[in-house]
Each structure stands twice: as C-alpha cells, then as structure tokens.
Amino acid sequence: MPESKSRKKPSAAAAPAPVKGKATPKPNPVWYKPVMFGLMLVGLIWIIVFYISQAVYPIPALGSGNILVGFGLAIAGFLMTTRWR
C-alpha cells in the first residue's frame, strides 16, 4: 500500500514578525499590583469601620461622606485592574 506524503508543519521556533506602528505592551512596575489591591482593601476597611463605629470613625466631620471616600478608594483600585498586565 502506498504511503501518503506528510504535511510540513510550521516550526514552533518561528515567531511572528512584529507589526509596524504597534508597540508591545510593557509589563507593569513592581509596585502596581500591591497598590491596586491595597486601594481596594483600604476602601473596604474604610466602609466597614464607618458602619461598625456607627459613623464615629474614620473621619467624624465627613459624616456619610465617609462612604464616598471608601467607595472612591475601592473604585480607584478596580480601575487600576483595567491596566493590569
């Protein structure tokens, strides 16, 4: 019985040529991930402290504005996740 011809497979070592005009994304700095998770955690802790202390802490003068500060910190952390590589 005759044998069929084997197909040539592309070599795994050949990398695609870089496209002109498109820069490859650089990895994030070392500090990026701890700051990102830190902002999310600090925002969460800020809100928890506000509710547990019955609006006495973290900053009594802000009153319910403490919730905005907590959510603002957490949202800043979540927005950083969009740039995480």
N, C-alpha and C positions, 0 to 999 in steps of 0.2 A: 504494500500500500504506500503511496507517495506521502511524503511529509509536507505539511503546509509551511509556507515561509513565515518566519517570526517577524512580528512588527517591531520597529525600532521605537524604544521608549525614550522620552526626553530624559536627559541626565538630571539627577537631583541636585547636582552641584551648580548648575546654571541658574543664576539669579536673574530676575527680570531687570531690564535696563531702567534706570531712574528716568522719570518723566521730567522734561524741562519745565521750569516755571513753578513746580510744586515742591515746596520744602517739606522734608520729612519732619514729623512732629518730634520735638525734643522731649526727653523724659522730664518729669517734674523734679524740682530740687528736693533734697532730703527732708527739709522742714515742712513740706506741703501737706503730707498726709497727717502728721501729728496736729498741725494747726486746724486742718479740716475737721478731724474727729473731735479735737478739743473744743472748737466752737459749738459743735452740735451738743456735746456733753455739758458744757457750761450753760448753754441756753436751757437745756432740760433741767439742770440742777437749779438754775435761777427761778424757773417757774415752780418747781416743786417746793423750794424754800418759801416762795411767796405764798403758796397755798397752805403749807403746813404751819407757817407762823401767823396765819390769818392777817396778812397784809402789813405786818410789822416790819419784816425784813424782806429783801436786802436793802432797799432804799425807801424809808417810810414817806418821804416827801413826794415820791412819784405816784404813790397810791396804785391804781390799776394800770398805770403806765409801766409798771414792772413786768406785766405780761407782754407788752410790746417789746421791751428790752430783751426778754427771754426768747421770744419768737424771732426777733431780729437777729440775735446771735445764732440761733439754730438755723435759720434760713440762709444766713451767710455761709455756714458750714455746708449746707446742702447745695448751694450754688457753686461752691468750690468743687463739688463732685462732678460737675459738668466738664471741668478742665482736667480732671484726674486721668493720667495715662499710666 
